């Protein structure tokens, strides 16, 4: 029997460099460099050995390489977005993005 897709947004199997930061118990930022496993407009999944706890708020900077697009003068664009961990298991963690984001080009 075929599995029914429940997702509302199309996901893309892209490995994009992402800088993730989260405040720890002492309110100090803890940062990680990760790769997305897949991503959509509403969130991303990350393969990680020790996932962050569900409901943890995070800030992300997703790096989009632009060097393959002829009309782009910049080499990278970054999407700055916040979100929270909605699922964590042995395979990794899923983060749901907030609706506010900022796109920057370098």
MIDOSE-1310 file (N, C-alpha, C; in nm, 2 decimals, decimal comma, always signed):
residues 106
xxxx	+0,08/-0,12/+0,00/+0,00/+0,00/+0,00/+0,09/+0,12/+0,00; +0,06/+0,22/-0,09/+0,14/+0,34/-0,10/+0,12/+0,43/+0,02; +0,23/+0,50/+0,06/+0,21/+0,59/+0,18/+0,16/+0,72/+0,12; +0,07/+0,78/+0,19/+0,01/+0,91/+0,15/+0,09/+1,02/+0,21
xxxx	+0,13/+1,12/+0,12/+0,21/+1,23/+0,16/+0,12/+1,33/+0,23; +0,16/+1,37/+0,35/+0,08/+1,46/+0,43/+0,13/+1,60/+0,43; +0,25/+1,62/+0,38/+0,31/+1,76/+0,38/+0,24/+1,85/+0,29; +0,23/+1,98/+0,33/+0,16/+2,08/+0,25/+0,25/+2,15/+0,15
xxxx	+0,38/+2,15/+0,18/+0,48/+2,22/+0,09/+0,58/+2,12/+0,03; +0,62/+2,15/-0,09/+0,71/+2,06/-0,16/+0,85/+2,07/-0,09; +0,91/+1,95/-0,07/+1,04/+1,95/+0,00/+1,15/+1,92/-0,11; +1,27/+1,98/-0,09/+1,38/+1,96/-0,18/+1,49/+1,89/-0,11
xxxx	+1,55/+1,79/-0,17/+1,66/+1,72/-0,12/+1,79/+1,80/-0,14; +1,81/+1,90/-0,06/+1,93/+1,98/-0,08/+2,01/+1,98/+0,05; +2,14/+1,97/+0,03/+2,24/+1,98/+0,14/+2,29/+2,12/+0,14; +2,23/+2,21/+0,22/+2,28/+2,35/+0,23/+2,34/+2,37/+0,37
xxxx	+2,46/+2,44/+0,36/+2,53/+2,47/+0,48/+2,44/+2,56/+0,57; +2,43/+2,53/+0,69/+2,34/+2,61/+0,78/+2,42/+2,63/+0,91; +2,41/+2,75/+0,96/+2,47/+2,79/+1,09/+2,35/+2,80/+1,19; +2,35/+2,71/+1,29/+2,24/+2,71/+1,39/+2,29/+2,75/+1,52
xxxx	+2,21/+2,84/+1,59/+2,25/+2,88/+1,72/+2,13/+2,87/+1,82; +2,16/+2,83/+1,94/+2,06/+2,81/+2,04/+2,12/+2,86/+2,17; +2,03/+2,92/+2,26/+2,08/+2,97/+2,39/+2,08/+2,85/+2,48; +2,18/+2,83/+2,56/+2,18/+2,72/+2,66/+2,13/+2,77/+2,79
xxxx	+2,14/+2,69/+2,90/+2,08/+2,73/+3,03/+2,13/+2,86/+3,09; +2,26/+2,89/+3,05/+2,32/+3,01/+3,11/+2,30/+3,13/+3,01; +2,21/+3,12/+2,91/+2,18/+3,22/+2,82/+2,29/+3,25/+2,72; +2,39/+3,16/+2,71/+2,50/+3,18/+2,62/+2,47/+3,11/+2,49
xxxx	+2,50/+3,17/+2,38/+2,47/+3,11/+2,25/+2,57/+2,99/+2,22; +2,51/+2,88/+2,18/+2,58/+2,76/+2,14/+2,56/+2,75/+1,99; +2,66/+2,74/+1,91/+2,65/+2,73/+1,76/+2,69/+2,60/+1,70; +2,63/+2,56/+1,59/+2,66/+2,44/+1,52/+2,66/+2,48/+1,37
xxxx	+2,75/+2,41/+1,30/+2,74/+2,41/+1,15/+2,69/+2,28/+1,11; +2,58/+2,28/+1,03/+2,51/+2,16/+0,99/+2,48/+2,17/+0,84; +2,43/+2,06/+0,78/+2,38/+2,05/+0,65/+2,24/+2,01/+0,65; +2,16/+2,08/+0,57/+2,02/+2,04/+0,56/+2,02/+1,90/+0,49
xxxx	+1,92/+1,82/+0,52/+1,90/+1,70/+0,45/+1,79/+1,72/+0,35; +1,69/+1,79/+0,39/+1,59/+1,84/+0,30/+1,53/+1,97/+0,35; +1,47/+2,05/+0,27/+1,42/+2,18/+0,31/+1,30/+2,22/+0,23; +1,21/+2,30/+0,29/+1,10/+2,36/+0,22/+1,08/+2,49/+0,28
xxxx	+0,98/+2,56/+0,23/+0,95/+2,70/+0,28/+0,91/+2,70/+0,43; +0,86/+2,59/+0,48/+0,82/+2,59/+0,62/+0,92/+2,53/+0,72; +1,03/+2,47/+0,67/+1,12/+2,41/+0,76/+1,23/+2,32/+0,70; +1,31/+2,26/+0,78/+1,42/+2,17/+0,73/+1,44/+2,06/+0,82
xxxx	+1,50/+1,95/+0,76/+1,54/+1,84/+0,84/+1,70/+1,83/+0,84; +1,76/+1,80/+0,95/+1,90/+1,80/+0,97/+1,94/+1,66/+1,02; +2,03/+1,59/+0,96/+2,09/+1,47/+1,02/+2,19/+1,51/+1,12; +2,17/+1,47/+1,24/+2,26/+1,51/+1,35/+2,27/+1,40/+1,46
xxxx	+2,38/+1,36/+1,51/+2,40/+1,25/+1,60/+2,33/+1,28/+1,74; +2,34/+1,41/+1,79/+2,28/+1,44/+1,91/+2,18/+1,56/+1,89; +2,05/+1,53/+1,85/+1,96/+1,63/+1,82/+1,93/+1,72/+1,94; +1,89/+1,84/+1,91/+1,85/+1,94/+2,02/+1,71/+1,90/+2,06
xxxx	+1,67/+1,92/+2,18/+1,54/+1,89/+2,24/+1,42/+1,95/+2,16; +1,31/+1,88/+2,15/+1,19/+1,93/+2,10/+1,15/+2,06/+2,17; +1,09/+2,15/+2,10/+1,05/+2,28/+2,15/+1,16/+2,38/+2,18; +1,28/+2,35/+2,15/+1,39/+2,44/+2,16/+1,38/+2,54/+2,05
xxxx	+1,39/+2,67/+2,09/+1,40/+2,78/+1,99/+1,54/+2,79/+1,93; +1,55/+2,81/+1,80/+1,68/+2,82/+1,74/+1,68/+2,94/+1,64; +1,80/+2,98/+1,60/+1,82/+3,08/+1,50/+1,90/+3,01/+1,39; +1,87/+3,03/+1,27/+1,94/+2,97/+1,16/+1,98/+3,07/+1,05
xxxx	+2,10/+3,04/+0,99/+2,15/+3,11/+0,88/+2,17/+3,01/+0,77; +2,09/+3,00/+0,67/+2,10/+2,90/+0,57/+2,17/+2,97/+0,45; +2,28/+2,90/+0,40/+2,36/+2,96/+0,30/+2,32/+2,90/+0,16; +2,28/+2,99/+0,07/+2,24/+2,95/-0,07/+2,35/+2,98/-0,16
xxxx	+2,42/+2,88/-0,22/+2,53/+2,92/-0,32/+2,46/+2,97/-0,45; +2,51/+3,08/-0,50/+2,45/+3,14/-0,62/+2,54/+3,14/-0,74; +2,65/+3,08/-0,73/+2,75/+3,08/-0,84/+2,71/+3,02/-0,97; +2,60/+2,93/-0,96/+2,56/+2,87/-1,08/+2,45/+2,95/-1,16
xxxx	+2,41/+3,06/-1,10/+2,31/+3,14/-1,17/+2,38/+3,26/-1,24; +2,36/+3,27/-1,37/+2,44/+3,37/-1,45/+2,41/+3,51/-1,41; +2,29/+3,55/-1,37/+2,25/+3,69/-1,34/+2,29/+3,73/-1,20; +2,33/+3,64/-1,12/+2,37/+3,68/-0,98/+2,51/+3,72/-0,97
xxxx	+2,53/+3,84/-0,92/+2,67/+3,90/-0,91/+2,73/+3,85/-0,78; +2,65/+3,82/-0,68/+2,71/+3,77/-0,55/+2,73/+3,62/-0,55; +2,82/+3,58/-0,47/+2,85/+3,43/-0,46/+2,76/+3,36/-0,37; +2,70/+3,42/-0,27/+2,61/+3,36/-0,18/+2,50/+3,45/-0,14
xxxx	+2,39/+3,38/-0,10/+2,28/+3,45/-0,04/+2,25/+3,37/+0,09; +2,21/+3,44/+0,19/+2,18/+3,38/+0,32/+2,04/+3,41/+0,36; +1,98/+3,31/+0,42/+1,84/+3,33/+0,47/+1,86/+3,32/+0,62; +1,83/+3,43/+0,69/+1,83/+3,43/+0,84/+1,68/+3,41/+0,88
xxxx	+1,66/+3,30/+0,96/+1,53/+3,27/+1,00/+1,54/+3,21/+1,14; +1,43/+3,22/+1,22/+1,42/+3,16/+1,35/+1,32/+3,05/+1,34; +1,32/+2,96/+1,44/+1,22/+2,85/+1,44/+1,23/+2,77/+1,56; +1,17/+2,65/+1,56/+1,18/+2,56/+1,68/+1,19/+2,42/+1,63
xxxx	+1,25/+2,34/+1,72/+1,26/+2,19/+1,69/+1,12/+2,13/+1,71; +1,07/+2,06/+1,61/+0,94/+2,00/+1,63/+0,95/+1,85/+1,64; +1,06/+1,79/+1,60/+1,08/+1,65/+1,61/+1,23/+1,62/+1,62; +1,26/+1,52/+1,70/+1,40/+1,48/+1,72/+1,40/+1,33/+1,74
xxxx	+1,48/+1,26/+1,66/+1,49/+1,11/+1,68/+1,63/+1,07/+1,64; +1,65/+0,94/+1,63/+1,79/+0,88/+1,60/+1,84/+0,93/+1,46; +1,75/+0,97/+1,37/+1,79/+1,01/+1,24/+1,83/+1,16/+1,23; +1,78/+1,24/+1,32/+1,81/+1,38/+1,32/+1,70/+1,46/+1,38
xxxx	+1,68/+1,58/+1,33/+1,58/+1,67/+1,39/+1,51/+1,75/+1,28; +1,39/+1,78/+1,30/+1,31/+1,87/+1,21/+1,29/+2,00/+1,28; +1,31/+2,11/+1,20/+1,29/+2,24/+1,25/+1,18/+2,31/+1,17; +1,08/+2,37/+1,24/+0,98/+2,45/+1,17/+1,02/+2,59/+1,18
xxxx	+1,02/+2,66/+1,06/+1,06/+2,80/+1,05/+0,94/+2,89/+1,09; +0,98/+3,01/+1,16/+0,89/+3,11/+1,18/+0,86/+3,18/+1,05; +0,76/+3,26/+1,04/+0,72/+3,33/+0,92/+0,81/+3,45/+0,88; +0,88/+3,50/+0,98/+0,96/+3,61/+0,96/+1,10/+3,57/+0,92
xxxx	+1,16/+3,62/+0,81/+1,29/+3,58/+0,77/+1,35/+3,70/+0,70; +1,48/+3,69/+0,67/+1,55/+3,80/+0,61/+1,65/+3,73/+0,51; +1,65/+3,78/+0,38/+1,74/+3,72/+0,28/+1,85/+3,83/+0,25; +1,97/+3,79/+0,27/+2,09/+3,87/+0,25/+2,18/+3,82/+0,14
xx	+2,24/+3,90/+0,06/+2,34/+3,86/-0,05/+2,48/+3,91/-0,02; +2,58/+3,83/-0,04/+2,72/+3,87/-0,02/+2,79/+3,85/-0,15
